[in-house]
């Protein structure tokens, strides 16, 4: 149930983005929904807002890195540091947009784009051998030697028709991952 | 007190007392192990890991344990609102002063009898202890009356016998008071600052209390020894331990620390369930101080709860202390209708140990190497 409250438009500088103690108005919800291209239902957005406020303990309108790391399930995830770089200083609207890649309503293309962005740490639209090695290192830690990691990566790259010096772009990722039955969905609990 | 503050990285010493979390965490991912030769697609497809991370961002069992659910407002109507206002007036201006008077009276009676007993009967220890026990129980009854506590006790009352320890789930410091009014337990507690600390060091000292400091890892061994010594003594009050180590919101239980279960004695479980009908008794130490918490209770209609004294348990042959702890946690959770989560309560104050992430990395690495060999 959406309670009428002091309506702070999302475009207002002191908007809910910066003042999370206020409630979401219908207008706010619709704006967030527009921004994330209807990846979430209105009820889900309300739930996500409650979650956002819960994580944003100091009420600054942004969830800080430390606040994300108070969630143990997130802190033990091997890719948490890379994700934190993307999650840094997101306001609520951007937070929902970030999570929209995990909505079942969103096309595979968008999910692949998300994965690409995670690899492309310097944001130049190109994923290098080095980028892929970085992610592989996060995922395998000390249980594979650096040398072996490079060997494995080089081998699978070459088998797929690329080389160690290849710079992959988004369309490459789409080609490689597009045919797979990639499942990347998260359910937003709705009370 | 329990400051949210900065999270410290978990030291290996803090791990000593903790059960192996890997045994309780959902094993690996629920996605089927992919088979077949390793391809580029398999290395680039990080979706399972990402899904787990996003799932944790959207909702996680650990944060749920400490969420205090604000009650639904029922005063949203034209005629319900004035009724609610009337209720507020009664609670704040009639009940609250009356309760303060009751509590003050209780303190006067208590102090005027406790202090003489404590100093005059120095030589007659047995009698003195008995009287002090009765007085502490009485004082706790006054406390419970000051919140209009409606407590139903089920099961056989605790008896004073050596080699037994009582464990209960933890929701607020008032758990201790509610149990103490029935039986003068000795308790192991975190030392608090302020007036609570003063109470701890004077009155609770008489029923026999053990102090620990959460942030001091070396403290752990000293405390473990004190526990063992206390339990062995025939004359000591029965020991009450809250193995969760922190206050949880009375909908979940977090993992029990094994300390209470390796003392080589009988463990008597106690389950406590609060009815939130008038007030939520969960003490969210991050949100309010204990004083504010008490004031909130004293300005509510009543604190309603059920206490079940469950069947004493001993370590079964071949059972480890951790399994024993989990078995007892299970009994308490079932009785009080609480859900179990596989998290250590101390994660409130420290980051998870890196070995959990390492376990995930290890399983990924092994799977990858295995598939490399396949044709």
Interface residues (C-beta under 8 A of the other chain):
Chain A: X48 X51 X54 X55 X57 X66 X68 X69 X70 X71 X72 X73 X74 X75 X76 X77 X78 X79 X80 X83 X87 X99 X102 X111 X114 X115 X118 X119 X132 X135 X136 X139 X140 X141 X142 X143 X144 X152 X153 X156 X157 X159 X160 X162 X173 X176 X177 X180 X182 X183 X184 X185 X186 X187 X188 X189
Chain B: X4 X6 X7 X31 X38 X39 X40 X41 X42 X43 X44 X45 X46 X47 X49 X50 X51 X52 X53 X54 X55 X56 X57 X58 X59 X60 X61 X62 X63 X67 X286 X343 X347 X351 X352 X356 X357 X358 X360 X361 X362 X364 X365 X366 X368 X369 X372
